[in-house]
Amino acid sequence: MNILKKADLPWDIGLLIIRLGIGASMLIFHGYGKITGGTALWEKLGSNLNTFGIDFYPVFWGFMAAFSESVCSILIITGVLFRPATVLLATTMIVAVSRHLTLPDGAAGAGWSAASHAMELLVIYIGLFFLGPGKYKLTVQK
């Protein structure tokens, strides 16, 4: 017996609040500075993939990280192309976690404590992938 149904809860409003909060936070505090940072910053960001043995085209990979943290954050907010956006953001968070965990002990941003923010966002993006954007999203009328 299912006492509570999805339709009985303010489910879609909760998803909207999470989408707006997480999307705006990522865009403002992380994405905007990276997407406007230019090729020198993108190369630095892209070099973080060395941890995975990927050492080619660091500017491209850095741009993709900046793209996901900025443009995909806008997609999360609007609910447009929602699941692909969550996949790109989750992938970026995996790289961020690995970067924090591979820094030498004592370095700024090293260790589990520093990686915790990216891990939390990773969990949120995975959860949002499975939940979907909810009812309140931008749609194209035909």
C-alpha positions in Angstrom: 0.0 0.0 0.0 1.5 3.3 -1.1 0.3 6.0 1.3 2.2 8.9 -0.4 2.2 9.3 -4.1 4.6 11.4 -6.1 1.6 13.6 -7.2 0.7 14.2 -3.6 4.0 15.8 -2.7 5.4 19.2 -3.8 7.9 17.1 -5.8 8.2 19.4 -8.8 8.6 22.5 -6.7 11.4 20.8 -4.7 13.2 19.9 -7.9 12.8 23.4 -9.2 14.3 24.9 -6.0 17.2 22.4 -6.2 17.8 23.2 -9.9 17.7 26.9 -9.4 20.0 26.8 -6.3 22.6 24.4 -7.6 22.6 25.8 -11.1 22.9 29.4 -10.1 25.6 28.6 -7.5 27.7 26.6 -9.9 27.3 29.2 -12.6 28.1 32.2 -10.4 30.9 30.8 -8.2 32.6 28.4 -10.6 31.4 28.5 -14.2 31.4 32.2 -15.1 35.1 32.7 -14.1 36.2 29.7 -16.0 34.3 30.3 -19.2 35.6 33.9 -19.3 39.1 32.9 -18.2 40.4 32.2 -21.7 42.8 29.7 -23.1 45.5 30.0 -20.4 43.0 29.0 -17.7 41.4 26.3 -19.9 44.9 24.7 -20.5 45.5 24.6 -16.7 42.0 23.1 -16.1 42.5 20.6 -18.9 45.8 19.5 -17.5 43.9 18.0 -14.6 43.1 15.0 -16.9 46.7 13.9 -16.6 45.5 12.0 -13.6 43.6 9.8 -16.0 46.4 9.5 -18.5 44.8 12.1 -20.8 47.5 14.6 -21.8 46.4 15.7 -25.2 44.4 18.9 -26.1 44.3 20.3 -22.6 42.8 23.6 -23.8 39.8 21.7 -25.3 39.3 19.7 -22.1 39.6 22.8 -20.0 37.1 24.5 -22.2 34.7 21.6 -21.8 35.0 21.8 -18.0 34.3 25.6 -18.2 31.4 24.9 -20.6 29.9 22.3 -18.3 30.1 24.5 -15.2 28.6 27.5 -17.0 26.4 26.5 -20.0 25.3 23.2 -18.4 24.4 25.1 -15.2 22.1 27.3 -17.3 20.6 24.1 -18.8 20.1 22.7 -15.3 18.3 25.9 -14.3 16.0 25.9 -17.3 15.5 22.1 -17.4 16.5 22.0 -21.1 18.7 19.2 -22.2 18.7 18.3 -18.5 20.1 14.8 -18.4 23.0 15.5 -20.8 23.9 18.5 -18.7 23.9 16.5 -15.5 26.2 13.9 -17.1 28.7 16.6 -18.2 28.6 18.2 -14.7 29.0 14.9 -12.9 32.0 14.0 -15.1 33.5 17.4 -14.3 33.0 16.7 -10.6 34.7 13.3 -10.9 37.8 15.1 -12.4 37.6 17.7 -9.6 37.5 15.1 -6.9 40.4 13.2 -8.4 42.4 16.5 -8.7 41.9 17.2 -5.0 42.8 13.7 -4.0 46.0 13.6 -6.0 47.5 16.8 -4.8 50.5 16.3 -2.5 49.8 16.3 1.2 49.9 19.8 2.6 49.2 21.5 -0.7 46.3 24.0 -0.8 43.2 22.2 -1.8 44.5 18.7 -1.1 42.7 15.8 0.5 39.2 14.6 1.3 38.1 17.7 3.0 38.9 19.8 -0.1 37.3 17.2 -2.4 34.1 17.1 -0.3 32.3 20.0 -2.2 32.9 18.3 -5.6 31.8 14.9 -4.1 28.6 16.5 -2.8 27.9 18.1 -6.2 28.6 14.8 -7.9 26.0 13.0 -5.8 23.5 15.8 -6.5 24.1 15.6 -10.3 23.7 11.8 -10.3 20.5 12.1 -8.3 19.1 14.8 -10.6 20.0 12.6 -13.6 17.7 9.9 -12.3 14.9 12.3 -11.1 14.8 14.4 -14.2 14.0 18.1 -14.3 10.4 17.9 -13.0 7.3 19.5 -14.3 8.5 23.2 -14.2 11.0 23.7 -17.1 11.2 25.6 -20.3 9.7 23.8 -23.2 9.4 24.6 -26.9 5.9 24.9 -28.2 5.2 23.7 -31.7 
